[in-house]
Amino acid sequence: DTAVSQTPKYLVTQMGNDKSIKCEQNLGHDTMYWYKQDSKKFLKIMFSYNNKELIINETVPNRFSPKSPDKAHLNLHINSLELGDSAVYFCASSPGTPNTEAFFGQGTRLTVV
Amino acid sequence: KQEVTQIPAALSVPEGENLVLNCSFTDSAIYNLQWFRQDPGKGLTSLLLIQSSQREQTSGRLNASLDKSSGRSTLYIAASQPGDSATYLCAVRRFADSNYQLIWGAGTKLIIKP
């Protein structure tokens, strides 16, 4: 069983569209994250949810909105997609305590054309 | 501000060699440090997690060390194999702005030549 799963794996869409990326974890973790990997391979945190509460919201455009229907899911919704949104997006989860591993999904490669 | 640097950015070695990847961080106030592997087109796989109180962790041919005082960690890979080819990332966990955060290095792209 996949611990952290993201769908879709690949997403190609036109500028201006609205799209969502789904993430589910079956590890019972309290915290889930969304990261964006840029062209230089840096991973930048976008959002973090802990027990349905947004606890980190980095300076990302408000076109990006995380939605967490329950503790096991953290979906990323993107409005009015732009060319610069093209990247690989990673979902991750970890227990609430800091001294534990973070587990990552396989990533979603978003291409905006 | 915590910054994580990985050197070298890329490394190519013949199969069978032992090698060391370096990770440095500027703020020693960390909870732990984690090494990941990323294969092209795939997600991140956790390799080793070192708590701030530990000096090293071992898993198979991998050995990771941590020197908090000097802000350094190394990932040692013994008897490298072509299957070890991947990008290796280190990340430190800290507490800042009332949250736990993972701060990442840019990664080292490793190529093992058969």
Interface residues (C-beta under 8 A of the other chain):
Chain A: V4 Q6 T31 Y33 K40 K41 F42 L43 K44 I45 S48 I55 I56 F90 A92 P98 N99 T100 E101 A102 F103 F104 G105 Q106 G107 R109
Chain B: Y31 N32 Q34 F36 G41 K42 G43 L44 T45 S46 L49 Q51 T87 L89 A91 R93 F95 D97 S98 N99 Y100 Q101 L102 W104 A106 G107
